[in-house]
């Protein structure tokens, strides 16, 4: 089955059907339309439907009704269930057989005579029509749908109403809905009824995208949009796993000698024979429910398994399908469309077993309860009393009748108060009110409620579901409040509420199956749910999929089965697929684990083990030694305070990259809040998480904490509500350890020096007894902590509560010395790059690494870097060995650390990963090191750095060359005087960036080997210096500074003119300098060059080739001149006149756009 083609078709079909239905509606509703004359009742019904909802909703409904009907007919055609193919042609033909037979004079006599006569009249041209074939076919197709209404009323509602008016107009062309449907619903594809479910999911997929786009705009999911937002087609292998380990398990418990297990590939048998279970006498007794059945995937496989059970018990084959539909299967759904498809899918299962003729004679119908909103006014309750009788009109019944007003919103989560709705239903259905139409209508509504209540009664032996997933942020107000009131302990998501609700639907000792996001297994939000499951229920099996293991879900998934009672020492079977990436691996690896329990990813575990770990996570793979660590040892929370930090309320306002601001406005060494306030500074370092890096680093962000955070603490929305949460202020500026809350899967802890604030993405821990932050950093950076966390929380988020639960060795080992060395190495590496505020000079220029040539210097530096990497690897492994020994975990952990996890930027295996060959990484490292050399050179050109004095020189707003000379009186390399450096493709200015770099290279590595050194730089970069500066430098710079560049590129539309300025040296007249001294000068030089080419063109001495070359050059220059003229007139001149000012405190995101199209665009600047 080609699901990508199905998706493409279903989405196209929805758009096409909506478009056609909308056009038909407009035509039908026109004053004086033919339909108003010929079908006034249907038009009135259409107008009534529009008044109840809206034109858009009616069009949407008509579109899906016809999509369902046509796809159902196509499926039945493909499987031979229709007497004449209704929508597909006979072999060798193109028209539907229904039409081609009629054209030959053969129309099924079972169709109404009027239809037959009208169709023949149209086809013989005895009745006038602009499109006789199309009109005749629509008549016949409607009649066929009405025929099927008798057999399957849930799919084929009687068509004598407004839906016929909105029937698709084009059914016969080469691009019609039917032609395209036939291309994807081939006979092979239609061998499995699950194609209907796939089509439905894909049909609503664009609507789902619209709903989720609305969520991003804080639009809640309304009741009518819940199906689109939550429908998720369950992969067939998971359906098999769930049904086989619930229904199949129950049957095998009752029939140990059954051969059913032979066909249940996904069945995980219990370790020991069981004697205490829910007893089943005969197959008819088994009741299976899917309370969120969607298009019926769980139920159709349950049908297959039940059929095998009946066969095994010796039932006659032609009786089995009706028995299953009559006794065994119930589906509950809020979506009319999905409910109809579920019923159709079960009907097709019966048809496949019975054949067409016996299927048409079968009276049993699928039991799919589609919940409907039903309400009663207080006055109507008096009529209800008359309908049900005083004996039955109890408080429980009264309350139950009021529970379904929001049935489409609350769905199967409704818990009927009435304990025995079946008996009340039986009595009410038998009442006869004769001609009292009012009481009849009330009776119908009461019956509807009682049938829904009956479907939601606790009577099922087996409950299986892929429940809807929806977090509290997406819920509409009524749904959110309902969950708080009814399922308060598990209110955070619909799926968790369904997990509890489904256990209420099942009988004691019943079997349940679920597919859900796997976050409930670990995170604190679902701790009460875990406690409920572990204390009151029994997990019999579970499969944890890999993160990308299910293509259709946007969250990682698990699937599991539960027995509806508590057996704390039952050892369930668990399969962990985390190491097998991709959806295609999940099923085969599950089967492999079931067949071979010693495969390495199959586990046995019991609830009593889970309860040893704080928070009771479902840590089925934990060893006895690991469980003892959790059970016997103190936790980090006993020796440290783990804290979430500052939430500013708007990081765009209150946080900056440290390089954006004036350095005199920043303090990086304050030890207390009081000391910070005394500095008078505005910006202070803030630990904000970041990439995977251990021991030290990721310190790039500063936060506005001026006046002890006065602006943040008083930051409010327009209604006066405070938006910021300055948590844990008592720990600001203290030494500690920090970690990245959001990760790629690996825990990323680092030592945090004195002087830092920390925010929620950079949560932190602080020592509370004799241990220091160094000890805590060593513990956090150990392999043992990563190992413990893999059991505490298997999400991509590491919260303070998770870190606080890490066990601490009984006798804390001596780790301070090697931890200090590791921190020092990581700090040295971090500070070697200009993105660190403690950067002093480029490692290439440090005396320790200098050699005769740049190449030799790089070789020496690379050797040093390798030594750093090797030493860090040794220290990390020593740290791991110490802690592994301290915990006694030698049998499950080794101290080795792979090279790509040695988190030094100078380590190419970490910096670039290990997918590429080592030689390729070395080439890339050399190129990047040369790019960093050029970046530092540009910094020296602007006076940010000096070859003579370490650290920052000009780094405050508005500083000038005079400020530079005050700090570096006799510089060996003089910065640019006017803060404008041309970056042009050609030697137009003697002091452009290329020439200035050549001078810088001579100053740093001497004149003697200048050409050799230049060649090394260009070879490393893969291009000459000028080309690098004009094509790559600015992109590299923007990337290096994370879209907050220090140097700004003024650039004409096509990039013919480019100059760089340093934003810290910007003055209100800087644009005037660019205009007058560079752009106009450049234009003057280009005009002179243009005249030179003109002279060559008319020269009698020039050859034909020279003249042709001159002509081309003249055209090129002319285009540039026109470009620059426009750039000057429309962009640069107005800016020069405006004399704009900037405030570095506002940040690049605010300042850069002030200059509009004068500057080179930065993609993602507004992020």
Buried (B, 14 or more C-beta within 10 A) or exposed (E): BEBEBBBBBBBBBBEBBBEBBBEBBEEBBEEEBEBBEEBEEBBEBBBEBBEEEEBEEBBBBBBBBBBBBBBBBBBBBBBEBBBBBBBBBEEEEEBBBBBBBBBEEEBBEEBEEEBBEBBBBBBEEEBEEEEBBBBBBBBBBBBBBBBBBEBBEBBBBEBEBBBBBBBBBBBBEEEBBBBBBBEBBBEEBBEBBBBBBBBBBBBBBBBBEBBBEBBEEEBBBBBBBBBBBBBBBBBBBBBBBBBBBBBBBBBBBBBEEBEBBEEBBBBBBBEEEBEEBBEBEEBBEBBBBBBBBBBBBBBBBBBBBBBBBBBBBEBEEEEBBBBBBBBBBBBBBBBBBBBBBBBBBBBBBBBBBBEBEBBBEBEBBBBBBBBBEBEBEEEBBEBBBBBBEEEBBBEBBBEBBBBBBBBBBBBBBBBBBBEEBEEBBEEBEEBEBEEBEEBBBBBEBBBBBBBBBBBBBBBBBBBBBBBBBBBBEBBBEBBBEBBEEBBEBBBBBBBBBBBBBBBBBBBEBBBBBBBBBBBBBBBBBBBBBBBBBBEEBBBBBBBBBBBBBBEBBEBBBBBBBBBBBEBEEBBBBBBBBBEBEEBEBBBEBBBBBBEEBEEEBBBBBBBEBBBBBBBBBBBBBBEEBBBBBBBEBEBBBEBBBBBBBBBBBEBEBBBBBBBBBBBEBBBBEBEEBEEBBEBEBBBBBBBBBBEBBBBBBBBBBBBBBBBBBEBBBEBEEEEEEEBBBBBBBEBBBBBBBBBBBEBEEBBBBBBBBBBBBBBBBBBBBBBEEEBBBBBBBBBBBBBBBBBBBBBBBBBEEBBBBBBBBBBBBEEBBEBEEBBBBBBBBBBBBBBBBBBBBEBBBBBBBBEEBBEEBBBBBBBBBBEBBEEBBEBBBBBBBBBBBBBBBBBEBEEEBEBEBEBBBBBBBBBBBBBBEBEBEEEEBBBBBBBBBBBBBBBBBBBBBBBBBBBBBEEBBBBBBBBBBEBBBEBBEEBEBBBBEBBBBBBBBBEBBEBBBBBBBBBBBBBBBEEEBBEEBBBBBBEBBEBEBBBBBBEBBBEBBBEBBBBBBBBBBBBBEEBBBBBBBBBBBBBEEBBBBBBEBBBBBBBEEBEEBBEBBEEBBEEEEBEEEEBEBBBEBBEEBBEBBEBBEEBBEEBBBEBBEEEBEBEBBBBBBBBBEBBEBBBBEBEEBEE
